[in-house]
Amino acid sequence: MSEQIYKRDSIFGQAMEIGITEMAGFSWRDIDYMLEKMQSITPDQFQAVAKQYLVGGYDNCSARSTSSPIKYQEG
């Protein structure tokens, strides 16, 4: 959370925080509220979500992604 304090020390940091929040579909007015809610998450809650979405292989994933390299052609 100290990262949030340092981010607000500069105009650029504030602009980035507001822009990213708005692009994610939230209002910049809710930034402090969201930080409060994130700080209230317990380690047990965090672990439960991690187990649900990150552990257990691909069967539990809601999204998958594959990538293939492409050949670079000088032009």
N, C-alpha and C positions, 0 to 999 in steps of 0.2 A: 503494500500500500504506500510505502514511502515513494515509490515510483510515481504514483499519482500526484503527490505533492510537488516533486521536482518538475513533472510535466507541466504543472500549472504556473511554474516560475517564468515561463517564456510565452510570448504571444504565439509563436509557432507551435509549441506543445499544446496550448489551449485550442488552437485552430484545428490541429490534427485530431484531438480528442473529440471535439464537437463534430467535425466532418465524418469521422469513422462511425460515431454513434448515430448520426443522421442517416448515413449510407446503409447501416444495418437495420434501419427501419424504426429506430427509437427516437425520442425527442431529446435534444441536448438538455432540456430542463430536468430530465430524469436521471442524469449521470450520478448525482450524489445519492439518490435513492437506490440505484442499482449497485453502487459501491457498498452501501450499507447492507443490502441483502446478501451480497457476495461475502462480506465479512462475517455474516451470521451463519454461514455454512459450516457444519461440524465435519471433522475428519471422517466420522462414520458415514455421514451423508455423501461425502465425496467418494469414499471407497465403494459405497453401494452403487452409485451411478457408474463409476469406472468398471465395476464388475459386470454391470448390465450391458454396457455399450462397448467395452474394450477387451473383455476377457471372454474366451469361449470360441474363438475362431470366427469364420465368416458367417456362420449361421445366425449369429446375433446382430450382425451389422445391418443398418438400414440403408447404407449406401456403399457402393464399391467403385473402385477406380483402377483402371489399368493404363499403362502408358507404354509406348513403343518409341524407340529412337528413330529419328528421321535422318536421311542422308543429307549432308550439306553439299550443295553444288555451288562451286565458285562461278560467279557470273559476271 
